[in-house]
Amino acid sequence: MSSILIKDTTRKEREQIVEESLGGMDAACDGCSAGLYDMYQDYIDGRRELREINEEYRARYVSGREGPSRSSCMMM
């Protein structure tokens, strides 16, 4: 796969991209990934590109506005 843009991928490919990008945390750590997977649902559904989602997340982080949160992880 050369492009991760919505127009160049299927839903199944986008699900795989998100899963691989998050490192399969769902099985490795109880409760760590729920907010992160939810954050990328618009990409999986083909509504927003990864770039848009990541930019919005970074803007919240820098500004201090509320955004998706992550519970503590014993794996770290």
CNS distance restraints for C-alpha pairs under 8 A (distance, minus, plus):
assign (resid   3 and name CA) (resid   8 and name CA) 6.19 0.50 0.50
assign (resid   3 and name CA) (resid   9 and name CA) 7.55 0.50 0.50
assign (resid   4 and name CA) (resid   8 and name CA) 6.55 0.50 0.50
assign (resid   4 and name CA) (resid   9 and name CA) 6.38 0.50 0.50
assign (resid   4 and name CA) (resid  14 and name CA) 7.50 0.50 0.50
assign (resid   4 and name CA) (resid  17 and name CA) 7.83 0.50 0.50
assign (resid   5 and name CA) (resid   9 and name CA) 6.43 0.50 0.50
assign (resid   5 and name CA) (resid  49 and name CA) 6.54 0.50 0.50
assign (resid   5 and name CA) (resid  50 and name CA) 7.87 0.50 0.50
assign (resid   6 and name CA) (resid  10 and name CA) 7.37 0.50 0.50
assign (resid   6 and name CA) (resid  14 and name CA) 7.75 0.50 0.50
assign (resid   6 and name CA) (resid  43 and name CA) 7.37 0.50 0.50
assign (resid   6 and name CA) (resid  46 and name CA) 5.82 0.50 0.50
assign (resid   6 and name CA) (resid  48 and name CA) 7.91 0.50 0.50
assign (resid   6 and name CA) (resid  49 and name CA) 6.47 0.50 0.50
assign (resid   9 and name CA) (resid  13 and name CA) 5.86 0.50 0.50
assign (resid   9 and name CA) (resid  14 and name CA) 6.45 0.50 0.50
assign (resid  10 and name CA) (resid  14 and name CA) 6.27 0.50 0.50
assign (resid  11 and name CA) (resid  15 and name CA) 6.21 0.50 0.50
assign (resid  11 and name CA) (resid  44 and name CA) 5.81 0.50 0.50
assign (resid  11 and name CA) (resid  45 and name CA) 6.64 0.50 0.50
assign (resid  11 and name CA) (resid  46 and name CA) 7.25 0.50 0.50
assign (resid  12 and name CA) (resid  16 and name CA) 6.31 0.50 0.50
assign (resid  13 and name CA) (resid  17 and name CA) 6.14 0.50 0.50
assign (resid  14 and name CA) (resid  18 and name CA) 6.26 0.50 0.50
assign (resid  14 and name CA) (resid  43 and name CA) 7.16 0.50 0.50
assign (resid  14 and name CA) (resid  44 and name CA) 5.23 0.50 0.50
assign (resid  15 and name CA) (resid  19 and name CA) 6.13 0.50 0.50
assign (resid  15 and name CA) (resid  44 and name CA) 5.70 0.50 0.50
assign (resid  16 and name CA) (resid  20 and name CA) 5.99 0.50 0.50
assign (resid  17 and name CA) (resid  21 and name CA) 5.95 0.50 0.50
assign (resid  18 and name CA) (resid  22 and name CA) 6.15 0.50 0.50
assign (resid  18 and name CA) (resid  37 and name CA) 7.57 0.50 0.50
assign (resid  18 and name CA) (resid  40 and name CA) 7.23 0.50 0.50
assign (resid  18 and name CA) (resid  44 and name CA) 7.87 0.50 0.50
assign (resid  19 and name CA) (resid  23 and name CA) 6.27 0.50 0.50
assign (resid  19 and name CA) (resid  24 and name CA) 5.60 0.50 0.50
assign (resid  20 and name CA) (resid  24 and name CA) 6.22 0.50 0.50
assign (resid  24 and name CA) (resid  28 and name CA) 6.92 0.50 0.50
assign (resid  25 and name CA) (resid  29 and name CA) 5.81 0.50 0.50
assign (resid  25 and name CA) (resid  32 and name CA) 6.96 0.50 0.50
assign (resid  25 and name CA) (resid  33 and name CA) 6.01 0.50 0.50
assign (resid  26 and name CA) (resid  30 and name CA) 6.87 0.50 0.50
assign (resid  26 and name CA) (resid  31 and name CA) 7.33 0.50 0.50
assign (resid  26 and name CA) (resid  32 and name CA) 7.11 0.50 0.50
assign (resid  26 and name CA) (resid  33 and name CA) 5.80 0.50 0.50
assign (resid  26 and name CA) (resid  34 and name CA) 7.69 0.50 0.50
assign (resid  28 and name CA) (resid  75 and name CA) 7.81 0.50 0.50
assign (resid  29 and name CA) (resid  33 and name CA) 7.74 0.50 0.50
assign (resid  29 and name CA) (resid  73 and name CA) 6.42 0.50 0.50
assign (resid  29 and name CA) (resid  74 and name CA) 7.23 0.50 0.50
assign (resid  29 and name CA) (resid  75 and name CA) 6.61 0.50 0.50
assign (resid  30 and name CA) (resid  73 and name CA) 7.55 0.50 0.50
assign (resid  31 and name CA) (resid  71 and name CA) 6.66 0.50 0.50
assign (resid  31 and name CA) (resid  73 and name CA) 7.72 0.50 0.50
assign (resid  32 and name CA) (resid  70 and name CA) 6.01 0.50 0.50
assign (resid  32 and name CA) (resid  71 and name CA) 5.49 0.50 0.50
assign (resid  32 and name CA) (resid  72 and name CA) 6.60 0.50 0.50
assign (resid  32 and name CA) (resid  73 and name CA) 5.79 0.50 0.50
assign (resid  33 and name CA) (resid  37 and name CA) 6.06 0.50 0.50
assign (resid  33 and name CA) (resid  70 and name CA) 6.96 0.50 0.50
assign (resid  34 and name CA) (resid  38 and name CA) 6.29 0.50 0.50
assign (resid  34 and name CA) (resid  70 and name CA) 7.69 0.50 0.50
assign (resid  35 and name CA) (resid  39 and name CA) 6.08 0.50 0.50
assign (resid  35 and name CA) (resid  68 and name CA) 5.73 0.50 0.50
assign (resid  35 and name CA) (resid  69 and name CA) 6.01 0.50 0.50
assign (resid  35 and name CA) (resid  70 and name CA) 6.05 0.50 0.50
assign (resid  36 and name CA) (resid  40 and name CA) 6.72 0.50 0.50
assign (resid  36 and name CA) (resid  68 and name CA) 7.06 0.50 0.50
assign (resid  36 and name CA) (resid  69 and name CA) 7.76 0.50 0.50
assign (resid  36 and name CA) (resid  70 and name CA) 7.25 0.50 0.50
assign (resid  37 and name CA) (resid  41 and name CA) 6.54 0.50 0.50
assign (resid  39 and name CA) (resid  53 and name CA) 7.53 0.50 0.50
assign (resid  39 and name CA) (resid  68 and name CA) 6.78 0.50 0.50
assign (resid  40 and name CA) (resid  44 and name CA) 6.51 0.50 0.50
assign (resid  40 and name CA) (resid  50 and name CA) 7.44 0.50 0.50
assign (resid  40 and name CA) (resid  53 and name CA) 7.08 0.50 0.50
assign (resid  41 and name CA) (resid  45 and name CA) 6.05 0.50 0.50
assign (resid  42 and name CA) (resid  46 and name CA) 6.10 0.50 0.50
assign (resid  42 and name CA) (resid  47 and name CA) 5.06 0.50 0.50
assign (resid  42 and name CA) (resid  48 and name CA) 5.46 0.50 0.50
assign (resid  42 and name CA) (resid  49 and name CA) 7.86 0.50 0.50
assign (resid  43 and name CA) (resid  47 and name CA) 5.80 0.50 0.50
assign (resid  43 and name CA) (resid  48 and name CA) 5.02 0.50 0.50
assign (resid  43 and name CA) (resid  49 and name CA) 5.48 0.50 0.50
assign (resid  43 and name CA) (resid  50 and name CA) 6.06 0.50 0.50
assign (resid  43 and name CA) (resid  53 and name CA) 7.87 0.50 0.50
assign (resid  48 and name CA) (resid  52 and name CA) 6.37 0.50 0.50
assign (resid  48 and name CA) (resid  53 and name CA) 6.91 0.50 0.50
assign (resid  49 and name CA) (resid  53 and name CA) 6.60 0.50 0.50
assign (resid  50 and name CA) (resid  54 and name CA) 6.08 0.50 0.50
assign (resid  51 and name CA) (resid  55 and name CA) 6.02 0.50 0.50
assign (resid  52 and name CA) (resid  56 and name CA) 6.19 0.50 0.50
assign (resid  53 and name CA) (resid  57 and name CA) 6.26 0.50 0.50
assign (resid  54 and name CA) (resid  58 and name CA) 6.15 0.50 0.50
assign (resid  55 and name CA) (resid  59 and name CA) 6.11 0.50 0.50
assign (resid  56 and name CA) (resid  60 and name CA) 6.34 0.50 0.50
assign (resid  57 and name CA) (resid  61 and name CA) 6.27 0.50 0.50
assign (resid  57 and name CA) (resid  67 and name CA) 6.73 0.50 0.50
assign (resid  57 and name CA) (resid  68 and name CA) 7.87 0.50 0.50
assign (resid  58 and name CA) (resid  62 and name CA) 6.14 0.50 0.50
assign (resid  59 and name CA) (resid  63 and name CA) 5.95 0.50 0.50
assign (resid  60 and name CA) (resid  64 and name CA) 5.55 0.50 0.50
assign (resid  60 and name CA) (resid  65 and name CA) 4.80 0.50 0.50
assign (resid  60 and name CA) (resid  66 and name CA) 6.43 0.50 0.50
assign (resid  60 and name CA) (resid  67 and name CA) 6.10 0.50 0.50
assign (resid  61 and name CA) (resid  65 and name CA) 6.76 0.50 0.50
assign (resid  61 and name CA) (resid  66 and name CA) 7.97 0.50 0.50
assign (resid  61 and name CA) (resid  67 and name CA) 7.50 0.50 0.50
